[in-house]
Amino acid sequence: MITCISGKKVFPSEQIAEDALIEAWGRNSYPAGSGPVAVYKCDDCGFYHFTSQGKMNGRLSSEINAGRIKLQQEVNYWERKLKK
C-alpha cells in the first residue's frame, strides 16, 4: 500500500483524486467553510491528496451548483436509514 509521510490518503492520479473528492462530498455533509475543496500533487510522495485550502475544485463546484451533490447526499441518507 502506498503511503505518504504526511499521513494523508494518497491517490495515484489527479482524475482519481477528483472523483474521490466528489464522492466524499456526496457521502458527507460538510459544514460551510470546512471539508476538502480541492486536490494537489504532493511534493513528498508525488501522489495526490485532498486539501481544505484554496479555491474549490472546478468539477466539485459544478457538481454542487447542479444539485448533484445534494441529491447524492439524500440518496446516501436514505440508504443508511433503510439499512437499519
Distance bins in CASP14 RR format, pairs under 12 A and 6 or more apart:
PFRMAT RR
TARGET T0000
AUTHOR 0000-0000-0000
RMODE 2
METHOD distances of the structure
MODEL  1
1 7 0 0 0 0 0 1 0 0 0 0 0
1 9 0 0 0 0 0 1 0 0 0 0 0
1 10 0 0 0 0 1 0 0 0 0 0 0
1 12 0 0 0 0 0 1 0 0 0 0 0
1 47 0 0 0 0 0 1 0 0 0 0 0
2 8 0 0 0 0 0 1 0 0 0 0 0
2 9 0 0 0 0 1 0 0 0 0 0 0
2 10 1 0 1 0 0 0 0 0 0 0 0
2 11 0 0 0 0 1 0 0 0 0 0 0
2 12 1 0 0 1 0 0 0 0 0 0 0
2 42 0 0 0 0 0 1 0 0 0 0 0
2 44 0 0 0 0 0 1 0 0 0 0 0
2 45 1 0 0 1 0 0 0 0 0 0 0
2 46 0 0 0 0 1 0 0 0 0 0 0
2 47 1 0 0 1 0 0 0 0 0 0 0
2 48 0 0 0 0 0 1 0 0 0 0 0
2 49 0 0 0 0 0 1 0 0 0 0 0
3 9 0 0 0 0 1 0 0 0 0 0 0
3 10 1 0 0 1 0 0 0 0 0 0 0
3 42 0 0 0 0 0 1 0 0 0 0 0
3 44 0 0 0 0 0 1 0 0 0 0 0
3 45 1 0 0 1 0 0 0 0 0 0 0
3 46 0 0 0 0 0 1 0 0 0 0 0
3 47 0 0 0 0 1 0 0 0 0 0 0
3 49 0 0 0 0 0 1 0 0 0 0 0
4 10 1 0 1 0 0 0 0 0 0 0 0
4 11 0 0 0 0 0 1 0 0 0 0 0
4 12 0 0 0 0 0 1 0 0 0 0 0
4 40 0 0 0 0 0 1 0 0 0 0 0
4 41 0 0 0 0 0 1 0 0 0 0 0
4 42 1 0 1 0 0 0 0 0 0 0 0
4 43 0 0 0 0 0 1 0 0 0 0 0
4 44 1 0 0 1 0 0 0 0 0 0 0
4 45 1 0 1 0 0 0 0 0 0 0 0
4 46 0 0 0 0 1 0 0 0 0 0 0
4 47 1 0 0 1 0 0 0 0 0 0 0
4 48 0 0 0 0 1 0 0 0 0 0 0
4 49 1 0 0 1 0 0 0 0 0 0 0
4 50 0 0 0 0 0 1 0 0 0 0 0
5 42 0 0 0 0 1 0 0 0 0 0 0
5 43 0 0 0 0 0 1 0 0 0 0 0
5 44 1 0 1 0 0 0 0 0 0 0 0
5 45 1 0 0 1 0 0 0 0 0 0 0
5 46 0 0 0 0 0 1 0 0 0 0 0
5 47 0 0 0 0 0 1 0 0 0 0 0
5 49 0 0 0 0 0 1 0 0 0 0 0
6 40 0 0 0 0 0 1 0 0 0 0 0
6 42 1 0 0 1 0 0 0 0 0 0 0
6 43 0 0 0 0 1 0 0 0 0 0 0
6 44 1 0 0 1 0 0 0 0 0 0 0
6 45 1 0 0 1 0 0 0 0 0 0 0
6 46 0 0 0 0 0 1 0 0 0 0 0
6 47 0 0 0 0 0 1 0 0 0 0 0
6 48 0 0 0 0 0 1 0 0 0 0 0
6 49 1 0 0 1 0 0 0 0 0 0 0
6 50 0 0 0 0 0 1 0 0 0 0 0
6 51 0 0 0 0 0 1 0 0 0 0 0
7 42 0 0 0 0 0 1 0 0 0 0 0
7 44 0 0 0 0 1 0 0 0 0 0 0
7 45 0 0 0 0 1 0 0 0 0 0 0
7 47 0 0 0 0 0 1 0 0 0 0 0
7 49 0 0 0 0 1 0 0 0 0 0 0
7 50 0 0 0 0 0 1 0 0 0 0 0
8 17 0 0 0 0 0 1 0 0 0 0 0
8 20 0 0 0 0 0 1 0 0 0 0 0
8 36 0 0 0 0 0 1 0 0 0 0 0
8 39 0 0 0 0 0 1 0 0 0 0 0
8 40 0 0 0 0 0 1 0 0 0 0 0
8 42 1 0 0 1 0 0 0 0 0 0 0
8 44 0 0 0 0 1 0 0 0 0 0 0
8 45 0 0 0 0 1 0 0 0 0 0 0
8 46 0 0 0 0 0 1 0 0 0 0 0
8 47 0 0 0 0 1 0 0 0 0 0 0
8 48 0 0 0 0 1 0 0 0 0 0 0
8 49 1 0 1 0 0 0 0 0 0 0 0
8 50 1 0 0 1 0 0 0 0 0 0 0
8 51 0 0 0 0 1 0 0 0 0 0 0
8 52 0 0 0 0 0 1 0 0 0 0 0
9 16 0 0 0 0 0 1 0 0 0 0 0
9 17 0 0 0 0 1 0 0 0 0 0 0
9 20 0 0 0 0 1 0 0 0 0 0 0
9 21 0 0 0 0 0 1 0 0 0 0 0
9 24 0 0 0 0 1 0 0 0 0 0 0
9 36 0 0 0 0 0 1 0 0 0 0 0
9 39 0 0 0 0 0 1 0 0 0 0 0
9 42 0 0 0 0 0 1 0 0 0 0 0
9 45 0 0 0 0 0 1 0 0 0 0 0
9 47 0 0 0 0 1 0 0 0 0 0 0
9 48 0 0 0 0 1 0 0 0 0 0 0
9 49 1 0 0 1 0 0 0 0 0 0 0
9 50 1 0 0 1 0 0 0 0 0 0 0
9 51 0 0 0 0 0 1 0 0 0 0 0
10 16 0 0 0 0 1 0 0 0 0 0 0
10 17 0 0 0 0 1 0 0 0 0 0 0
10 20 0 0 0 0 0 1 0 0 0 0 0
10 39 0 0 0 0 0 1 0 0 0 0 0
10 40 0 0 0 0 0 1 0 0 0 0 0
10 41 0 0 0 0 0 1 0 0 0 0 0
10 42 1 0 0 1 0 0 0 0 0 0 0
10 44 0 0 0 0 0 1 0 0 0 0 0
10 45 1 0 0 1 0 0 0 0 0 0 0
10 46 0 0 0 0 1 0 0 0 0 0 0
10 47 1 0 1 0 0 0 0 0 0 0 0
10 48 1 0 0 1 0 0 0 0 0 0 0
10 49 1 0 0 1 0 0 0 0 0 0 0
10 50 0 0 0 0 0 1 0 0 0 0 0
11 17 1 1 0 0 0 0 0 0 0 0 0
11 18 0 0 0 0 1 0 0 0 0 0 0
11 19 0 0 0 0 1 0 0 0 0 0 0
11 20 1 0 1 0 0 0 0 0 0 0 0
11 21 0 0 0 0 1 0 0 0 0 0 0
11 23 0 0 0 0 0 1 0 0 0 0 0
11 24 0 0 0 0 0 1 0 0 0 0 0
11 36 0 0 0 0 0 1 0 0 0 0 0
11 39 1 0 0 1 0 0 0 0 0 0 0
11 40 0 0 0 0 0 1 0 0 0 0 0
11 41 0 0 0 0 1 0 0 0 0 0 0
11 42 0 0 0 0 1 0 0 0 0 0 0
11 45 0 0 0 0 0 1 0 0 0 0 0
11 46 0 0 0 0 0 1 0 0 0 0 0
11 47 1 0 0 1 0 0 0 0 0 0 0
11 48 1 0 1 0 0 0 0 0 0 0 0
11 49 1 0 0 1 0 0 0 0 0 0 0
11 50 0 0 0 0 1 0 0 0 0 0 0
12 19 0 0 0 0 0 1 0 0 0 0 0
12 20 0 0 0 0 0 1 0 0 0 0 0
12 39 0 0 0 0 0 1 0 0 0 0 0
12 41 0 0 0 0 0 1 0 0 0 0 0
12 42 0 0 0 0 0 1 0 0 0 0 0
12 45 0 0 0 0 0 1 0 0 0 0 0
12 46 0 0 0 0 1 0 0 0 0 0 0
12 47 1 0 0 1 0 0 0 0 0 0 0
12 48 1 0 0 1 0 0 0 0 0 0 0
12 49 0 0 0 0 0 1 0 0 0 0 0
13 19 0 0 0 0 1 0 0 0 0 0 0
13 20 0 0 0 0 0 1 0 0 0 0 0
13 39 0 0 0 0 1 0 0 0 0 0 0
13 41 0 0 0 0 1 0 0 0 0 0 0
13 46 0 0 0 0 0 1 0 0 0 0 0
13 47 0 0 0 0 1 0 0 0 0 0 0
13 48 1 0 0 1 0 0 0 0 0 0 0
14 20 0 0 0 0 0 1 0 0 0 0 0
14 21 0 0 0 0 0 1 0 0 0 0 0
14 38 0 0 0 0 0 1 0 0 0 0 0
14 39 1 0 0 1 0 0 0 0 0 0 0
14 40 0 0 0 0 1 0 0 0 0 0 0
14 41 1 0 0 1 0 0 0 0 0 0 0
14 42 0 0 0 0 0 1 0 0 0 0 0
14 46 0 0 0 0 0 1 0 0 0 0 0
14 47 0 0 0 0 1 0 0 0 0 0 0
14 48 1 0 1 0 0 0 0 0 0 0 0
14 49 0 0 0 0 0 1 0 0 0 0 0
14 50 0 0 0 0 0 1 0 0 0 0 0
14 57 0 0 0 0 1 0 0 0 0 0 0
14 59 0 0 0 0 0 1 0 0 0 0 0
15 21 0 0 0 0 0 1 0 0 0 0 0
15 22 0 0 0 0 0 1 0 0 0 0 0
15 39 0 0 0 0 1 0 0 0 0 0 0
15 48 0 0 0 0 1 0 0 0 0 0 0
15 57 0 0 0 0 0 1 0 0 0 0 0
15 59 0 0 0 0 1 0 0 0 0 0 0
16 22 0 0 0 0 0 1 0 0 0 0 0
16 23 0 0 0 0 0 1 0 0 0 0 0
16 39 0 0 0 0 1 0 0 0 0 0 0
16 47 0 0 0 0 1 0 0 0 0 0 0
16 48 1 0 0 1 0 0 0 0 0 0 0
16 49 0 0 0 0 0 1 0 0 0 0 0
16 50 0 0 0 0 0 1 0 0 0 0 0
17 23 0 0 0 0 0 1 0 0 0 0 0
17 24 0 0 0 0 0 1 0 0 0 0 0
17 36 0 0 0 0 1 0 0 0 0 0 0
17 38 0 0 0 0 1 0 0 0 0 0 0
17 39 1 1 0 0 0 0 0 0 0 0 0
17 40 0 0 0 0 1 0 0 0 0 0 0
17 41 0 0 0 0 1 0 0 0 0 0 0
17 42 0 0 0 0 0 1 0 0 0 0 0
17 46 0 0 0 0 0 1 0 0 0 0 0
17 47 0 0 0 0 1 0 0 0 0 0 0
17 48 1 1 0 0 0 0 0 0 0 0 0
17 49 1 0 0 1 0 0 0 0 0 0 0
17 50 1 0 0 1 0 0 0 0 0 0 0
17 51 0 0 0 0 0 1 0 0 0 0 0
17 57 0 0 0 0 1 0 0 0 0 0 0
17 59 0 0 0 0 0 1 0 0 0 0 0
17 60 0 0 0 0 0 1 0 0 0 0 0
18 24 0 0 0 0 0 1 0 0 0 0 0
18 25 0 0 0 0 0 1 0 0 0 0 0
18 36 0 0 0 0 0 1 0 0 0 0 0
18 37 0 0 0 0 0 1 0 0 0 0 0
18 38 0 0 0 0 1 0 0 0 0 0 0
18 39 1 0 1 0 0 0 0 0 0 0 0
18 40 0 0 0 0 0 1 0 0 0 0 0
18 48 0 0 0 0 1 0 0 0 0 0 0
18 49 0 0 0 0 0 1 0 0 0 0 0
18 50 0 0 0 0 1 0 0 0 0 0 0
18 56 0 0 0 0 0 1 0 0 0 0 0
18 57 1 0 0 1 0 0 0 0 0 0 0
18 58 0 0 0 0 1 0 0 0 0 0 0
18 59 1 0 1 0 0 0 0 0 0 0 0
18 60 1 0 0 1 0 0 0 0 0 0 0
18 61 0 0 0 0 0 1 0 0 0 0 0
18 62 0 0 0 0 0 1 0 0 0 0 0
18 63 0 0 0 0 0 1 0 0 0 0 0
19 25 0 0 0 0 0 1 0 0 0 0 0
19 26 0 0 0 0 0 1 0 0 0 0 0
19 39 0 0 0 0 1 0 0 0 0 0 0
19 48 0 0 0 0 0 1 0 0 0 0 0
19 50 0 0 0 0 0 1 0 0 0 0 0
19 57 0 0 0 0 0 1 0 0 0 0 0
19 59 0 0 0 0 1 0 0 0 0 0 0
19 60 0 0 0 0 0 1 0 0 0 0 0
19 63 0 0 0 0 0 1 0 0 0 0 0
20 26 0 0 0 0 0 1 0 0 0 0 0
20 27 0 0 0 0 0 1 0 0 0 0 0
20 36 0 0 0 0 1 0 0 0 0 0 0
20 39 0 0 0 0 1 0 0 0 0 0 0
20 47 0 0 0 0 0 1 0 0 0 0 0
20 48 0 0 0 0 1 0 0 0 0 0 0
20 49 0 0 0 0 0 1 0 0 0 0 0
20 50 1 0 0 1 0 0 0 0 0 0 0
20 57 0 0 0 0 0 1 0 0 0 0 0
20 59 0 0 0 0 0 1 0 0 0 0 0
20 60 0 0 0 0 0 1 0 0 0 0 0
21 27 0 0 0 0 0 1 0 0 0 0 0
21 28 0 0 0 0 0 1 0 0 0 0 0
21 30 0 0 0 0 0 1 0 0 0 0 0
21 35 0 0 0 0 1 0 0 0 0 0 0
21 36 1 0 1 0 0 0 0 0 0 0 0
21 37 0 0 0 0 1 0 0 0 0 0 0
21 38 1 0 0 1 0 0 0 0 0 0 0
21 39 1 0 1 0 0 0 0 0 0 0 0
21 40 0 0 0 0 0 1 0 0 0 0 0
21 48 0 0 0 0 1 0 0 0 0 0 0
21 49 0 0 0 0 0 1 0 0 0 0 0
21 50 1 0 1 0 0 0 0 0 0 0 0
21 51 0 0 0 0 1 0 0 0 0 0 0
21 52 0 0 0 0 0 1 0 0 0 0 0
21 56 0 0 0 0 1 0 0 0 0 0 0
21 57 1 0 0 1 0 0 0 0 0 0 0
21 58 0 0 0 0 0 1 0 0 0 0 0
21 59 1 0 0 1 0 0 0 0 0 0 0
21 60 1 0 1 0 0 0 0 0 0 0 0
21 61 0 0 0 0 0 1 0 0 0 0 0
21 63 0 0 0 0 1 0 0 0 0 0 0
21 64 0 0 0 0 0 1 0 0 0 0 0
21 69 0 0 0 0 0 1 0 0 0 0 0
22 28 0 0 0 0 0 1 0 0 0 0 0
22 36 0 0 0 0 0 1 0 0 0 0 0
22 37 0 0 0 0 0 1 0 0 0 0 0
22 38 0 0 0 0 0 1 0 0 0 0 0
22 39 0 0 0 0 0 1 0 0 0 0 0
22 50 0 0 0 0 0 1 0 0 0 0 0
22 56 0 0 0 0 0 1 0 0 0 0 0
22 57 0 0 0 0 1 0 0 0 0 0 0
22 58 0 0 0 0 0 1 0 0 0 0 0
22 59 1 0 0 1 0 0 0 0 0 0 0
22 60 1 0 1 0 0 0 0 0 0 0 0
22 61 0 0 0 0 0 1 0 0 0 0 0
22 62 0 0 0 0 1 0 0 0 0 0 0
22 63 1 0 1 0 0 0 0 0 0 0 0
22 64 0 0 0 0 1 0 0 0 0 0 0
22 66 0 0 0 0 0 1 0 0 0 0 0
22 67 0 0 0 0 0 1 0 0 0 0 0
22 68 0 0 0 0 1 0 0 0 0 0 0
22 69 1 0 0 1 0 0 0 0 0 0 0
22 72 0 0 0 0 1 0 0 0 0 0 0
22 73 0 0 0 0 0 1 0 0 0 0 0
23 36 0 0 0 0 0 1 0 0 0 0 0
23 50 0 0 0 0 0 1 0 0 0 0 0
23 59 0 0 0 0 0 1 0 0 0 0 0
23 60 0 0 0 0 0 1 0 0 0 0 0
23 63 0 0 0 0 0 1 0 0 0 0 0
23 68 0 0 0 0 0 1 0 0 0 0 0
23 69 0 0 0 0 1 0 0 0 0 0 0
23 72 0 0 0 0 1 0 0 0 0 0 0
23 73 0 0 0 0 0 1 0 0 0 0 0
23 76 0 0 0 0 0 1 0 0 0 0 0
24 30 0 0 0 0 1 0 0 0 0 0 0
24 35 0 0 0 0 1 0 0 0 0 0 0
24 36 1 0 0 1 0 0 0 0 0 0 0
24 37 0 0 0 0 0 1 0 0 0 0 0
24 38 0 0 0 0 0 1 0 0 0 0 0
24 39 0 0 0 0 0 1 0 0 0 0 0
24 50 1 0 0 1 0 0 0 0 0 0 0
24 52 0 0 0 0 0 1 0 0 0 0 0
24 57 0 0 0 0 0 1 0 0 0 0 0
24 60 0 0 0 0 1 0 0 0 0 0 0
24 63 0 0 0 0 0 1 0 0 0 0 0
24 69 0 0 0 0 0 1 0 0 0 0 0
24 72 0 0 0 0 0 1 0 0 0 0 0
24 73 0 0 0 0 0 1 0 0 0 0 0
24 76 0 0 0 0 0 1 0 0 0 0 0
25 34 0 0 0 0 0 1 0 0 0 0 0
25 35 0 0 0 0 1 0 0 0 0 0 0
25 36 1 0 0 1 0 0 0 0 0 0 0
25 37 0 0 0 0 1 0 0 0 0 0 0
25 38 0 0 0 0 0 1 0 0 0 0 0
25 50 0 0 0 0 0 1 0 0 0 0 0
25 56 0 0 0 0 0 1 0 0 0 0 0
25 57 0 0 0 0 1 0 0 0 0 0 0
25 59 0 0 0 0 0 1 0 0 0 0 0
25 60 1 0 0 1 0 0 0 0 0 0 0
25 61 0 0 0 0 0 1 0 0 0 0 0
25 62 0 0 0 0 0 1 0 0 0 0 0
25 63 1 0 0 1 0 0 0 0 0 0 0
25 64 1 0 0 1 0 0 0 0 0 0 0
25 67 0 0 0 0 0 1 0 0 0 0 0
25 68 0 0 0 0 1 0 0 0 0 0 0
25 69 1 0 1 0 0 0 0 0 0 0 0
25 70 0 0 0 0 1 0 0 0 0 0 0
25 71 0 0 0 0 0 1 0 0 0 0 0
25 72 1 0 0 1 0 0 0 0 0 0 0
25 73 1 0 0 1 0 0 0 0 0 0 0
25 76 0 0 0 0 0 1 0 0 0 0 0
26 35 0 0 0 0 0 1 0 0 0 0 0
26 36 0 0 0 0 0 1 0 0 0 0 0
26 60 0 0 0 0 0 1 0 0 0 0 0
26 63 0 0 0 0 1 0 0 0 0 0 0
26 64 0 0 0 0 1 0 0 0 0 0 0
26 67 0 0 0 0 0 1 0 0 0 0 0
26 68 0 0 0 0 1 0 0 0 0 0 0
26 69 1 0 1 0 0 0 0 0 0 0 0
26 70 0 0 0 0 1 0 0 0 0 0 0
26 71 0 0 0 0 1 0 0 0 0 0 0
26 72 1 0 1 0 0 0 0 0 0 0 0
26 73 1 0 1 0 0 0 0 0 0 0 0
26 74 0 0 0 0 1 0 0 0 0 0 0
26 75 0 0 0 0 1 0 0 0 0 0 0
26 76 1 0 0 1 0 0 0 0 0 0 0
26 77 0 0 0 0 0 1 0 0 0 0 0
26 79 0 0 0 0 0 1 0 0 0 0 0
27 35 0 0 0 0 0 1 0 0 0 0 0
27 36 0 0 0 0 0 1 0 0 0 0 0
27 69 0 0 0 0 1 0 0 0 0 0 0
27 72 1 0 0 1 0 0 0 0 0 0 0
27 73 1 0 0 1 0 0 0 0 0 0 0
27 74 0 0 0 0 0 1 0 0 0 0 0
27 75 0 0 0 0 1 0 0 0 0 0 0
27 76 1 0 1 0 0 0 0 0 0 0 0
27 77 0 0 0 0 0 1 0 0 0 0 0
27 79 0 0 0 0 0 1 0 0 0 0 0
27 80 0 0 0 0 1 0 0 0 0 0 0
28 34 0 0 0 0 0 1 0 0 0 0 0
28 35 1 0 0 1 0 0 0 0 0 0 0
28 36 0 0 0 0 1 0 0 0 0 0 0
28 50 0 0 0 0 0 1 0 0 0 0 0
28 69 0 0 0 0 1 0 0 0 0 0 0
28 72 0 0 0 0 0 1 0 0 0 0 0
28 73 1 0 0 1 0 0 0 0 0 0 0
28 76 0 0 0 0 1 0 0 0 0 0 0
28 77 0 0 0 0 0 1 0 0 0 0 0
28 80 0 0 0 0 0 1 0 0 0 0 0
29 35 0 0 0 0 0 1 0 0 0 0 0
29 69 0 0 0 0 1 0 0 0 0 0 0
29 70 0 0 0 0 1 0 0 0 0 0 0
29 72 0 0 0 0 0 1 0 0 0 0 0
29 73 1 0 1 0 0 0 0 0 0 0 0
29 74 0 0 0 0 0 1 0 0 0 0 0
29 76 0 0 0 0 1 0 0 0 0 0 0
29 77 0 0 0 0 1 0 0 0 0 0 0
30 36 0 0 0 0 1 0 0 0 0 0 0
30 37 0 0 0 0 1 0 0 0 0 0 0
30 50 0 0 0 0 0 1 0 0 0 0 0
30 52 0 0 0 0 1 0 0 0 0 0 0
30 56 0 0 0 0 0 1 0 0 0 0 0
30 60 0 0 0 0 0 1 0 0 0 0 0
30 64 0 0 0 0 0 1 0 0 0 0 0
30 69 0 0 0 0 1 0 0 0 0 0 0
30 73 0 0 0 0 1 0 0 0 0 0 0
31 52 0 0 0 0 0 1 0 0 0 0 0
32 64 0 0 0 0 0 1 0 0 0 0 0
33 52 0 0 0 0 1 0 0 0 0 0 0
33 53 0 0 0 0 0 1 0 0 0 0 0
33 54 0 0 0 0 0 1 0 0 0 0 0
33 56 0 0 0 0 0 1 0 0 0 0 0
34 52 1 0 0 1 0 0 0 0 0 0 0
34 53 0 0 0 0 0 1 0 0 0 0 0
35 50 0 0 0 0 1 0 0 0 0 0 0
35 51 0 0 0 0 1 0 0 0 0 0 0
35 52 1 0 1 0 0 0 0 0 0 0 0
35 53 0 0 0 0 0 1 0 0 0 0 0
35 54 0 0 0 0 0 1 0 0 0 0 0
35 56 0 0 0 0 0 1 0 0 0 0 0
35 57 0 0 0 0 0 1 0 0 0 0 0
35 60 0 0 0 0 0 1 0 0 0 0 0
36 48 0 0 0 0 0 1 0 0 0 0 0
36 49 0 0 0 0 1 0 0 0 0 0 0
36 50 1 1 0 0 0 0 0 0 0 0 0
36 51 1 0 0 1 0 0 0 0 0 0 0
36 52 1 0 1 0 0 0 0 0 0 0 0
36 53 0 0 0 0 1 0 0 0 0 0 0
36 54 0 0 0 0 0 1 0 0 0 0 0
36 56 0 0 0 0 1 0 0 0 0 0 0
36 57 0 0 0 0 1 0 0 0 0 0 0
36 60 0 0 0 0 1 0 0 0 0 0 0
37 50 0 0 0 0 1 0 0 0 0 0 0
37 51 1 0 0 1 0 0 0 0 0 0 0
37 52 1 0 1 0 0 0 0 0 0 0 0
37 53 1 0 0 1 0 0 0 0 0 0 0
37 54 1 0 0 1 0 0 0 0 0 0 0
37 55 1 0 0 1 0 0 0 0 0 0 0
37 56 1 0 1 0 0 0 0 0 0 0 0
37 57 1 0 0 1 0 0 0 0 0 0 0
37 58 0 0 0 0 1 0 0 0 0 0 0
37 59 0 0 0 0 0 1 0 0 0 0 0
37 60 1 0 0 1 0 0 0 0 0 0 0
37 61 0 0 0 0 1 0 0 0 0 0 0
37 64 0 0 0 0 0 1 0 0 0 0 0
38 48 0 0 0 0 0 1 0 0 0 0 0
38 49 0 0 0 0 1 0 0 0 0 0 0
38 50 1 0 0 1 0 0 0 0 0 0 0
38 51 1 0 1 0 0 0 0 0 0 0 0
38 52 0 0 0 0 1 0 0 0 0 0 0
38 53 1 0 0 1 0 0 0 0 0 0 0
38 54 1 0 0 1 0 0 0 0 0 0 0
38 55 1 0 0 1 0 0 0 0 0 0 0
38 56 1 0 0 1 0 0 0 0 0 0 0
38 57 1 0 1 0 0 0 0 0 0 0 0
38 58 0 0 0 0 1 0 0 0 0 0 0
38 59 0 0 0 0 1 0 0 0 0 0 0
38 60 1 0 0 1 0 0 0 0 0 0 0
38 61 0 0 0 0 1 0 0 0 0 0 0
39 47 0 0 0 0 0 1 0 0 0 0 0
39 48 1 0 1 0 0 0 0 0 0 0 0
39 49 1 0 0 1 0 0 0 0 0 0 0
39 50 1 0 1 0 0 0 0 0 0 0 0
39 51 1 0 0 1 0 0 0 0 0 0 0
39 52 0 0 0 0 0 1 0 0 0 0 0
39 53 0 0 0 0 0 1 0 0 0 0 0
39 54 0 0 0 0 0 1 0 0 0 0 0
39 55 0 0 0 0 0 1 0 0 0 0 0
39 56 0 0 0 0 0 1 0 0 0 0 0
39 57 1 0 0 1 0 0 0 0 0 0 0
39 58 0 0 0 0 0 1 0 0 0 0 0
39 59 0 0 0 0 1 0 0 0 0 0 0
39 60 0 0 0 0 1 0 0 0 0 0 0
40 46 0 0 0 0 0 1 0 0 0 0 0
40 47 0 0 0 0 0 1 0 0 0 0 0
40 48 1 0 0 1 0 0 0 0 0 0 0
40 49 1 0 0 1 0 0 0 0 0 0 0
40 50 0 0 0 0 1 0 0 0 0 0 0
40 51 1 0 1 0 0 0 0 0 0 0 0
40 52 0 0 0 0 0 1 0 0 0 0 0
40 53 0 0 0 0 1 0 0 0 0 0 0
40 54 0 0 0 0 1 0 0 0 0 0 0
40 55 0 0 0 0 0 1 0 0 0 0 0
40 57 0 0 0 0 0 1 0 0 0 0 0
41 47 1 0 0 1 0 0 0 0 0 0 0
41 48 1 0 1 0 0 0 0 0 0 0 0
41 49 0 0 0 0 1 0 0 0 0 0 0
41 51 0 0 0 0 0 1 0 0 0 0 0
42 48 1 0 0 1 0 0 0 0 0 0 0
42 49 1 0 1 0 0 0 0 0 0 0 0
42 50 0 0 0 0 0 1 0 0 0 0 0
42 51 0 0 0 0 1 0 0 0 0 0 0
43 49 0 0 0 0 0 1 0 0 0 0 0
48 57 0 0 0 0 0 1 0 0 0 0 0
50 56 0 0 0 0 0 1 0 0 0 0 0
50 57 0 0 0 0 1 0 0 0 0 0 0
50 60 0 0 0 0 0 1 0 0 0 0 0
51 57 0 0 0 0 1 0 0 0 0 0 0
51 60 0 0 0 0 0 1 0 0 0 0 0
55 61 0 0 0 0 1 0 0 0 0 0 0
56 62 0 0 0 0 1 0 0 0 0 0 0
56 63 0 0 0 0 0 1 0 0 0 0 0
56 64 0 0 0 0 1 0 0 0 0 0 0
56 65 0 0 0 0 0 1 0 0 0 0 0
56 69 0 0 0 0 0 1 0 0 0 0 0
57 63 0 0 0 0 1 0 0 0 0 0 0
57 64 0 0 0 0 0 1 0 0 0 0 0
57 69 0 0 0 0 0 1 0 0 0 0 0
58 64 0 0 0 0 1 0 0 0 0 0 0
58 65 0 0 0 0 1 0 0 0 0 0 0
58 66 0 0 0 0 0 1 0 0 0 0 0
59 65 0 0 0 0 0 1 0 0 0 0 0
59 66 0 0 0 0 0 1 0 0 0 0 0
59 68 0 0 0 0 0 1 0 0 0 0 0
59 69 0 0 0 0 0 1 0 0 0 0 0
60 66 0 0 0 0 0 1 0 0 0 0 0
60 67 0 0 0 0 0 1 0 0 0 0 0
60 68 0 0 0 0 0 1 0 0 0 0 0
60 69 1 0 0 1 0 0 0 0 0 0 0
61 67 0 0 0 0 0 1 0 0 0 0 0
61 68 0 0 0 0 0 1 0 0 0 0 0
61 69 0 0 0 0 1 0 0 0 0 0 0
62 68 0 0 0 0 1 0 0 0 0 0 0
62 69 0 0 0 0 1 0 0 0 0 0 0
63 69 1 0 1 0 0 0 0 0 0 0 0
63 70 0 0 0 0 1 0 0 0 0 0 0
63 71 0 0 0 0 1 0 0 0 0 0 0
63 72 0 0 0 0 1 0 0 0 0 0 0
63 73 0 0 0 0 0 1 0 0 0 0 0
64 70 1 0 0 1 0 0 0 0 0 0 0
64 71 0 0 0 0 0 1 0 0 0 0 0
64 72 0 0 0 0 0 1 0 0 0 0 0
64 73 0 0 0 0 0 1 0 0 0 0 0
66 72 0 0 0 0 0 1 0 0 0 0 0
67 73 0 0 0 0 1 0 0 0 0 0 0
67 74 0 0 0 0 0 1 0 0 0 0 0
68 74 0 0 0 0 0 1 0 0 0 0 0
68 75 0 0 0 0 0 1 0 0 0 0 0
69 75 0 0 0 0 0 1 0 0 0 0 0
69 76 0 0 0 0 0 1 0 0 0 0 0
70 76 0 0 0 0 0 1 0 0 0 0 0
70 77 0 0 0 0 0 1 0 0 0 0 0
71 77 0 0 0 0 0 1 0 0 0 0 0
71 78 0 0 0 0 0 1 0 0 0 0 0
72 78 0 0 0 0 0 1 0 0 0 0 0
72 79 0 0 0 0 0 1 0 0 0 0 0
73 79 0 0 0 0 0 1 0 0 0 0 0
73 80 0 0 0 0 0 1 0 0 0 0 0
74 80 0 0 0 0 0 1 0 0 0 0 0
74 81 0 0 0 0 0 1 0 0 0 0 0
75 81 0 0 0 0 0 1 0 0 0 0 0
75 82 0 0 0 0 0 1 0 0 0 0 0
76 82 0 0 0 0 0 1 0 0 0 0 0
76 83 0 0 0 0 0 1 0 0 0 0 0
77 83 0 0 0 0 0 1 0 0 0 0 0
77 84 0 0 0 0 0 1 0 0 0 0 0
78 84 0 0 0 0 0 1 0 0 0 0 0
END
